[in-house]
């Protein structure tokens, strides 16, 4: 293991491995990397609508291509 850069976090994990119930709070960090106070913003319905419309139009184009190529119909 010579030549490796020591990592306080990695050596901590090697000395005391995480168990199933360990969520990181007891040794100074949160395992998932996100603090508990982060809240998601509102849903942008216009963006989701535009995305759904784009997917729908893409499926129409793919269907027309498949029909023109003789793959269906």
C-alpha positions as CSV (number, residue, x, y, z in Angstrom):
1,X,0.0,0.0,0.0
2,X,3.0,2.3,-0.3
3,X,2.6,5.1,-2.7
4,X,-1.1,5.6,-1.9
5,X,-2.2,9.0,-0.7
6,X,-3.5,8.7,2.8
7,X,-7.2,9.6,3.1
8,X,-8.6,10.4,6.5
9,X,-12.1,9.3,5.3
10,X,-10.8,6.0,3.8
11,X,-8.7,5.1,6.7
12,X,-11.6,5.8,9.0
13,X,-13.8,3.4,7.0
14,X,-11.1,0.7,7.1
15,X,-10.7,1.0,10.9
16,X,-14.4,1.0,11.5
17,X,-16.4,-0.5,8.6
18,X,-19.9,0.6,7.9
19,X,-22.6,-1.7,9.1
20,X,-26.2,-1.9,7.7
21,X,-27.6,0.5,10.3
22,X,-24.7,3.1,9.9
23,X,-25.9,6.2,8.2
24,X,-22.8,8.2,8.8
25,X,-24.1,10.7,11.3
26,X,-22.1,9.1,14.2
27,X,-18.7,9.8,12.6
28,X,-19.1,13.2,11.1
29,X,-20.5,12.8,7.6
30,X,-23.7,11.9,5.8
31,X,-23.1,8.9,3.5
32,X,-25.3,10.1,0.7
33,X,-23.6,13.5,0.4
34,X,-26.7,15.6,0.8
35,X,-27.6,17.4,4.0
36,X,-31.1,16.8,5.3
37,X,-32.3,20.4,4.8
38,X,-32.1,20.4,1.0
39,X,-35.6,20.7,-0.4
40,X,-36.6,20.2,-4.0
41,X,-38.1,23.2,-5.8
42,X,-41.5,23.3,-7.5
43,X,-42.2,21.1,-10.5
44,X,-41.7,23.0,-13.7
45,X,-44.8,21.9,-15.6
46,X,-43.9,23.8,-18.8
47,X,-40.5,22.0,-19.0
48,X,-42.1,18.5,-18.3
49,X,-44.8,19.3,-20.9
50,X,-42.3,20.2,-23.5
51,X,-40.3,17.1,-22.8
52,X,-43.4,14.9,-23.0
53,X,-44.4,16.6,-26.3
54,X,-40.9,16.1,-27.7
55,X,-41.0,12.4,-26.8
56,X,-44.5,12.1,-28.3
57,X,-43.4,13.8,-31.5
58,X,-40.3,11.6,-31.7
59,X,-42.4,8.5,-31.5
60,X,-44.6,9.9,-34.3
61,X,-41.5,10.4,-36.5
62,X,-40.2,6.9,-35.6
63,X,-43.6,5.4,-36.5
64,X,-43.7,7.3,-39.8
65,X,-40.2,6.1,-40.6
66,X,-41.0,2.5,-39.8
67,X,-44.2,2.8,-41.9
68,X,-42.3,4.3,-44.9
69,X,-39.5,1.7,-44.6
70,X,-42.1,-1.1,-44.6
71,X,-41.2,-2.4,-41.2
72,X,-44.9,-2.1,-40.1
73,X,-48.2,-2.0,-42.0
